Each structure stands twice: as structure tokens, then as C-alpha cells.
Amino acid sequence: MTQDENSAEESGMDLDIENLDIETLLITSGRSDEESSLAPVLYPATVFENPSLAEAHRMSTDPDATRLYTRYGNPTIQAFEKAMAELEGAEKARAFASGMGAVATLILGVCETGDHIVAQSQMYAGTVSLLNFISERLGIEVSVIDGLKPGEFEKAVRKGKTRLILAETPANPQLGIVDLEELGSIKGPITVVDSTLASPVIQTPLKYGIDVSLHSATKTIGGHNDATLGVISGTKELLDWLFSPAVLFGANAAPSEALKGLKGIRTLGVRQERQCNSALVLAEMLESHSAVESVSYPWLKSHPQHKLAKKQMSSGGSLVCFDVKNKEAAVKFIENTQLARLASSLGGPETLVTHPASTTHVDLNPQEMDSAGISAGTIRVSLGLEAAVDIVADFEEALARI
Ligand SMILES: *Cc1c(COP(=O)(O)O)cnc(C)c1O
């Protein structure tokens, strides 16, 4: 190799990721110098042959080992984890079998009987139900607070007793915003933000001092409705500590799903741009429509936390939530959409509508429903990749029939 080639190769390895735009990081993240395949490589193996007994012993206890047994780690899963850590600005990330696998492993991995958790009332319903389940059975006390009100998280913290603070922003389904800077300044408990509704393109909670960012990568990160996957990002210390419970609970990501997560990351930037642009167009139309009682979208000036959203998010996100006058109107609207499909997920190529009161949040009691901001006329929309003009026309047509 000539000296020129040598220095060219060296400079090629010198990518200064701290200075790259997130849109570029989506393309460069999760790669290794040893891998020349541009497409992510699938290692379906559940087990790897050990070169020696000493190496087998080392890998049995090393949180970074990827060639022992896939429940411990796997090269495809590690590539996805590496990509997520880079996108979130985290030291490390770990992938799970689903978003709930990530939430459950985190809570059960760090909390013990007698501990206290602070959680906001506006949250993914599965997380609310999990907290109810845990507090009833395991003697872990949970204080549920209004995460959208300044100071409420801090007020609920019990010194030396509160182990975790769980927040979600934007929050399901009414898209309320939690102040990340305020939350990140709380010392003592581990602060966790479920950032699923934003994606790493729109917000990076760790930059505000939050300890853990969590995603259901089943949604926007996977992005094609074909992967069930969760991921948490944070410090090496916390993630290494979680290694053992994660291996024991077994909610590890499948290599095939991690591969889809990586493929999703590569196109996340352009998908999010389209979805967020369409969401704003739709939200503006809904706001001026006589059949619509209220609209929530963080990029609308009428959103109660519009200024805060502008401060910590780079766009308003791909979800819009609106209320029609009652359940009957909501049912008629949903039955009359042609392009938008009735389905309980978000972040995929198709525009989806859901009725939280009868589906995603059906397990909540009336009081929980109320504090999550859900009424019988609430409809949540996840914008897909169709042309905004067609989605708007579809919604206008369906609204005319309620
Ligand atoms: C879907 C979702 C989850 C749960 O993720 P799964 O991958 O379905 O287990 C958690 N939090 C939020 C905000 C979600 O939207």
C-alpha cells in the first residue's frame, strides 16, 4: 500500500460523528470497519462455536460479547444497538423483543420491592397497565402525576426511595409535551423518556440530561409495520448493569427484527419529513373544520405547549389527535374514511386512524382515561407516506358524513 492510499484510508475512518447532522448519522450509524456489506447482515444463528474455553468463559460474562448465544448478544442485534446509541448520543443501547419488553426489563431490572416509581398519567396504555400490575403484585409503589404541569415530577420524588421516573413525550394520545430540560435536571432517580412518538430524528432526550431514552422501534424506527422491536439507550454503566436481567428475562430482540430496524433507520429521515409535513397540513385543515371540536398537534400555535415543543423538537411529529363531538360521530368518521385505515399502530407507510377509548386505551378506568385526555370522540391519526392532498381530501369527505 502506498503512503497516499494509507492516509486516504485513515482519513476515511476519521468520521467525526459529533458534528454530523442526524440525517447523515442515519446513514453512517451502526457500521463497523470489518464489515464491507452496505446492507445490514443477518446472523440468524442462535449459537456460535467458541474458539477456546477461555474465550467461551470471557463471552459468558461480557455484556459486549456477540458470538456466544443470541439471547446474550448477536452481531446483527449489536449493529442495530450501535446505530441507536449513535443516533441518541448515548454510550450504549440494548435492543428488546418489543417496546414492552424494553419497558418491563428496565422496570423489573432496576426496581425492587419497597421502591417507588413516579410516572405521568399521559402514557402508552400498555405501560400504565404494566405499572398497575407491578404495583399490585410486587409491592413497588407508583405515583401517577400530570407530567405536562411544570414541577410535578420533582414534587413526587421521595428522597432515597424513588428509583425511576417514567415520562413519555409527545405523550399518547393527546400529544402533550414534557419539559425535557426540567426532567433532566432531577437528580437521584433514573429518568426515563419514552420517545417513541418523536423518533431520534425529532428529539434526543439524553441531550437534556435524561438517563434513558426508550423506543418501541415497532413503530416509526422500523417504519414498515413488519418488525416487533424495542430499544433503550443510556450510559454504559446502566446498560451493562441491565445486561444480566435482560439475559435472564429473555426479552431479547430477534436478529431478523434488528435487521429490519436497521433498514428502517436508513430511510427514517425522508419518511419522517414526509409524515411530519403531512401531519401539519392535516392538523391545519382539521383546526378550521366545523365538525371538529378540538385538534392537538405540537406544531399548531393553539397547542398549549407549542413553545416548549419548538424548543426541544425539530418538527411536530407524525401523529395528530382530534376530537369530534361524541362516539357516534367518531364511529361514522372512521367508517367513512377510504384511504386512512383503522389500525392501532403508528409510524408506518399507511395513514392509520384509531379510536383510543375502544382500542389502545380500553383497559384504562374512566379516571385514567380522563387524565390521559381521552374522550369518546377522540381520534388519533398516524400519518403515512401518501400525498398530503389525498389524505386531506379523504378526511374532508369522511367529516362531511358525520
Ligand atoms: C407501541 C408503544 C409501546 C409498546 O411497544 P411494542 O413494540 O408494541 O411493545 C410503548 N410506548 C409507546 C409510546 C408506544 O407507542
The ligand as a Gaussian input file, in Angstrom:
#p B3LYP/6-31G(d) Opt

LIG

0 1
 C      -46.291000       0.875000      20.903000
 C      -45.713000       1.610000      22.023000
 C      -45.102000       0.930000      23.080000
 C      -45.021000      -0.567000      23.140000
 O      -44.265000      -1.069000      22.085000
 P      -44.432000      -2.565000      21.489000
 O      -43.337000      -2.639000      20.492000
 O      -45.820000      -2.650000      20.918000
 O      -44.276000      -3.495000      22.632000
 C      -44.548000       1.678000      24.102000
 N      -44.618000       3.035000      24.097000
 C      -45.209000       3.707000      23.111000
 C      -45.262000       5.189000      23.159000
 C      -45.786000       3.021000      22.038000
 O      -46.390000       3.708000      21.058000

